[in-house]
Amino acid sequence: MKEPVDPIAARYGRKSPNKKLIAVFVGLTLVIFLVWAAWVSFAGSQPQAKTISYEIWNEQTTVVDFSVNKPKERSVTCSVKALSEDYAVVGYKEVQFPAGDSYIVSTVTLTTVRKAVTGLVDGCWFD
């Protein structure tokens, strides 16, 4: 029995895969993967902050308790916010923590421009 004829291959001929091109593609893929893996492993060491509680004292005062996990040798700054009912920022403060402890619990009193309905630690970053 005769093999079916591929009209494209019959007209233009079959090209063998370029082995150098395949090797370059595999090498680039490996390099990209290794860079990504290194980035993911170092990005996991960012400071972690968690809101423990908040208390609305009155129209002008909100108190926020939060914790921070960080490497002992790094200093961090954390932003703390008080939000109104329409999610507007009505109080804000940045708090700095020096190198030393790796686990910190802090209480921050925010002065607000109008009544807040919640308080939270928004995030932390290395100095």
MOQUI-V14239 format. One record per backbone hydrogen bond with DSSP energy under -1.0 kcal/mol. NH is the residue of the N-H (numbers start at 1). CO is the residue of the C=O. If there is no record, write none. Layout:
# MOQUI-V14239
NH&CO ; NH&CO
This chain:
# MOQUI-V14239
10&6 ; 11&7 ; 12&8 ; 13&9 ; 22&18 ; 23&19 ; 24&20 ; 25&21 ; 26&22 ; 27&23 ; 28&24 ; 29&25 ; 30&26 ; 31&27 ; 32&28 ; 33&29 ; 34&30 ; 35&31 ; 36&32 ; 37&33 ; 38&34 ; 39&35 ; 40&36 ; 41&37 ; 42&38 ; 43&39 ; 44&40 ; 45&42 ; 46&43 ; 48&69 ; 50&67 ; 52&65 ; 53&65 ; 55&63 ; 57&61 ; 58&61 ; 62&110 ; 63&55 ; 64&108 ; 65&53 ; 66&106 ; 67&50 ; 68&104 ; 69&48 ; 70&102 ; 74&71 ; 76&97 ; 77&125 ; 78&95 ; 79&123 ; 80&93 ; 81&120 ; 82&91 ; 83&118 ; 84&88 ; 87&84 ; 90&82 ; 91&82 ; 93&80 ; 95&78 ; 97&76 ; 100&72 ; 104&68 ; 106&66 ; 108&64 ; 110&62 ; 112&60 ; 113&90 ; 117&83 ; 118&83 ; 120&81 ; 122&79 ; 123&79 ; 125&77 ; 127&75
